[in-house]
Structures are given as structure tokens and as C-alpha cells.
Amino acid sequence: MKNRQEQKQVRKPLKDLTLLDRFLFDTAMSDPEICRNILSIIFSDREISRLRHGTAEKTLESFYDSRAVRLDLLAFDENDIVYDAEAQKENKGKRFLLRRSRLYQSAIDVNLLKPGDLDFGKMNDVYVIFIAPFDLFGENKYMYTFQMTCDEVPGLPMDDGAVRIFLNTRGRNDDEVPQGLVEFLHYAEAPERYGKDIKDFRVQELASQIEMLKGSQEVGVKYMRLWEELAEARIEGREAGLKEGLSEGHEAGMTDGILASIRNLMKQTGWPLEKALTMLDIPEDEHEKYLKLLEK
């Protein structure tokens, strides 16, 4: 058990990160040009104009007592179309991820109008995009695009401006999608394998942009500080757990130690609870337990 915990704490070199790693994805999406380039590759059938209000790790909370939603990217183009892009490295199951996308869509929608504004026609078109290294639907597609349609009248769209897209880096329908999208998805998961074979100029540009990020001293320092904060939080949590464990029993003490780690990390970084739980390697099936304990 000890070796496993120590292995988790080994820092992955910045140069080895991919766009499916949260730190690199968030950093890339914070750059308006990289963000625009990625969206241009995904939406190759239309021009993506200059973006504004591009924000990495934006947290939306509709009501004071509702669950906060952390978005990797929330950006508007010049036509006021909203884009939210998420890197989803871990397959947590179809039900979990589909309903997560529903929550994100709802969180964005409820924040599009000002209080008291009754003109729902002002609501923006919204695209929620998940990029994942697995095929959530099992149809071997690189891209799955969902919009509401009518069951009774096949092909009749609701046309409410809400679109959810799931991108799969391991699709097999190369002849049905643009080459640039295929190259981007392959590069996002395994740049060391596909980086030298890129032909699409936008993906070539993206690869150069990512290499510049990895070579940036500022980004390197930010990554090191993040790792140090996580390591410090884990150490403090273990120490608190051991201390509590001596007097209250091992299991209860370790729980208190983990709670201390969560609170400490949120205080140091300003992260929302969900991200703190993820970055501390707390299993998904234990999140609800700590959510309830932290509410007390």
C-alpha cells in the first residue's frame, strides 16, 4: 500500500503531459489562440472567430446552496456562441458522463440571462464538448454530436441552440471525418506517437504551440508549484491522519486526515471541492462521503 501511495506522488514531467492531462489542457485553453485553433479543428466546416472571455477552470454556481460546476473552458466567439470544452481522461461510465454533460449544459444556460430578463430568445447557442480516450457509445466514431429531436416526427429538430459533442481519440471512421480532426485526436492522446506524422496545418500549428508551452519557464514554474502544493497537502493530510489515528482509531483518523488535506488544498489554491477531490486521488465512489462530511 505504501509503495502505491508513493508511486502516485511521483511528478510526471511536464514534457510528457498530453492534452488529456488536466494541467496541460487547462493551460492550453487559457491561451486564446490555442483555444481558437482547437475549436477551428473541431468545427472545420465553419470559421471560428476571435474568442473573448476565454477562461480555464471557471466555476459556475447558480444558487448559494447548489452544487458548483468547474468548467475547463468557457469562451464566447464574435457571434456570441458559447463553447465549453472538457478533457475527460477517465472513463467513469456512460450514465455518469452523459448526466455530467447535462449538468454542465444546465449550469451554462442558467447563467446566460441576467436576473429578471424574460427574453429567452437572447440565450446563446451553446456547445459542450468532451474529449476522451475511449468510445463511450461503442460505434467506433471519432465524433458523436447530439441535439434534441422529436420522437413522433423523425428528423424534426428542436433547434434550441444546445449541442453536446463527445470526441473519441480512438475512433475508426477515418473516411467519414476531416483528416485534421483525426490527427488532432490522435495527437491529443499520444503526441509522441503521432506528432511526426501530422499533415493538417492547424494541427501542426497546435503541436508547435504545445511545445512552446512545455518549454515555457513560466508554465514550468506553475506546474512545479502545483505539484508541490499537492504533495504538501497529501503530507499534511497523512500526518493529521496518523495523529488522529493514534487516539481515535486508524480508519477515523485517516478520514480526518483526508478532510484536512481537502481543506488545506482548497485554501492554498482556491480550487472548488470537486477539483480538490480529483487532484488528491480520492476515488470517485468516495466523493459523496467527503462531500457530506465537509457540509457538517
N, C-alpha and C positions, 0 to 999 in steps of 0.2 A: 504493500500500500504506500509506503514511504517513497519507494522508487517512482511509483506512478505520479505522486504529487510533485516530486522534484522534476520529473520529465515535463509536466505541464507548465512549469515555471521557466523553462528554457526559452529564451527570446529567439524567435525566428528572425534571421537577418532581414533588414529592410529590402535588400536586393532580391530576396527570394519570395517576397509577397506578390500576390496576384490581385487582380481586380475583384476577386471574390473574397479577399480578406478585408474585413471591415475598415481597418485603418487606412489602407491604400484607396479603397473605394470612396470613403468619406473625403479624403484629402483630394482625390482627383475631382470629385463632384463639387468641391468648393471652388474650383477654378472655372470661371465662366466659359472659357474657350474649350477646355477639355469636356466640360459638360455639354456644350453645344455640339461638339464633334461626335460624342457618343450618341446623342439624340438624333443627329443627322444620319448616322449609320443605321440606327434602328428604324427611323422613318425615312427611308431612302426615296420614297415616292413623292416627297414634298420638301420644300426648303424650310429649315429651322432657322428662324430669325434670331437676332441677338437677344440673349436672355437677360432678365432682370430679377432681382431678389433671389438669386440662386443661393440656397442655404443648405449646408450639410448639417445633419443631426438636429433638425428643427423639431421641437416638441410642441404638439398641439394638445390642448386640454379644453374641452368645450364647457364644462361646468366645474365648479370648485371641488366637487366630490366625485367626479368621473375619472375614469382611467385615462392617464396621459398616453399619447401615441408619439413615439420618436420616429421621425422620418429622415432617411438618409439624404434625400434631395427634395426640395420643394422650390420649383422655379417657374417663372412666367415668361412666355415669349412675347413678341410685339403684338400678337393677335390676342393676348390675354389667355392663351391656352395654358393650363397648369400641368406640370409634369412632376410626378413623384417616382423616383427610381430606387429600388432596394436590391442589395446583393444578399441572396439567401443561400448560404453555403451548406447549411444542414437541412436534410430532409426530415421535417417533423410530421409528415403525413399530409395527405390531401385535405382532409377536413380542417386541420389546423391552419394550413396556409391559405386555403380559399376563404375561410372566415376571417383570417387576419387581413387579407386584401379587402374584404368587405368593411372591416373596421376602419382601415386606413382611408378608404373611399369616403366613408361617412364622416370621419374626422375632418377631412379636407372640405367636404361640402358644407358642413355646418359653420365653417369659418369664412365662407366666401361672401356672405352678406353681412352688412352691419346690423346691429340691433334695431328693430323696428322697420327694417326695409322689407316690404311686401312684394316687390317686383322680382319674382323668381326667374323671370326671363333674363335677368342680369347675371345669373350664375354661369361661371366659366365652364368650358369643356375641360374635362379632367382625364388624364391618362395616368393610371397606376401601373408601374412596371416592376416585375420581379425577374431577376437574373439568377439562374440556379444551375448547378452542375448535375442535374438529374431530371428525368422526364416524369413530371407529376401526373400526366394523363396517359402515358403508355402508348402514344400513337406515333412515336419517332419523329415528331415535328420539332423544328428549331423555335418556332413561334406559335403560340396559341393566343388568339385575340377574342375577347368576349365582350359582347354588347347585348342588351336586352332585346328580345324579340317576342312576338305573340305566338302562343301555342296553337290558338284556333286558326290563325291565318299565317301559315308558314311564309317566312321571308318578310313579314311586316315588322319593321324595326320600331322601337320606341323612340329612338333618336333623342335621348335625354342628355346627350353630351358626356356620358360616363363610359369609359373604356378601361378594361383591365387586360393587361398583356403579361403572359408568362413566357420567358425566354429560356430555352433549354440548350446548354452548351454541347449536349451530346445527341443532337438531332441527326437524322439520316436523310432528310428530304432535300439534299443539296440542290437538286434541279428545280425546286419549287420556290426558292427564296433567293434574294440577291447574294452574290458572292461575298460582298462586303460584310453582310450580316453573319454569314458562316465564319468568315475569317475573324471577325470581332469576337464571336462567342468562343471560338477555339482559343484565341489569344487570351481572353479573359480568364480562362481556366488554366491554361498551360502555355505561358509565353515562351518558356524555354524550349518547348517542342515545336510550336507553330510560328514563333516570331520571325524566323528567317525566310519563311515561305509566303509572306504577306504580299499580295498583289494590289489590293484596293488602296488608293492613295490616302483615303481618310483613315484607314486602319494603320497604314504606315505612319501617318502623322500622329495618331494616337500612341503608337508604340514609342515614338520619339518623345512625346510629351511625358509619358510614364517614366521613361528612362531619365529624363531631366528631373522629375520629382524625386526619384530614388537617389539621384546624385546630389540633390539639394542639401546643403548643410542645415538649413532651417528645418526642413522636413525630417532630417535625421535626428536633430536635437528634439523635435517634438515627439518622435517615435520613442526615443530613449527615455524621455521624461514620462511618457505614458506607461512604458513598461516598468519603470522604477516606482511609479505610483501604485501600479497593480501589485508589484512584488511587495512593497511596503504594507499595503492593505492586507495582503494574504498573511504576511508575517505577524502583523499586529493581531489579526483575527485568530491565528493559531495560538499565539501566546495568551490571548484572552481566553480562548477555549480551554487551554491546558490549565490555566489558573482557576477558572470556574469548575473545570472537571475535577480538580482535586477536592473541592468542597461539596459539589452538588452531583457528582456522577459524570462519567465520561460523555454520555450522549447529550445530556442537558448542557454541559459545559461547552461542547463543540458547537451546539446550536447557538448559544450566546456568543461564541467566538465569531461565527459566521455573520451573525447580526451586526456585531461590532465592525467587521470587515466591510459590510454593505454600507453602513452609516458613514464610516470613515472615507470610503471611496467616493460616495456621493458628495460629501463635504469638500473633499480635495479637488474634485474635477467638475462639480456642478452637473453631473450626469443624472438623468432620470433613473428611476428604480430599475426598469427593465434592462437598461444597458449595463448597470452595475451588476445585476444578477448574471448576465451573459458573460461579462468580462472576468468575473470571478469563477467561471467554470462551474456554476451551480446547475445541476441537471434540470431540464425543463419540467420534469414531473415533480420537482420540489419547489418550483417558483411560487405556486399558490400558498404553500405552507409559510414561506417567508413573507409574502405579501400580507397575510393575515397577522403574523406576529409583529410586523412593523406598523400595522394600523393600531395596535393596542397602546 
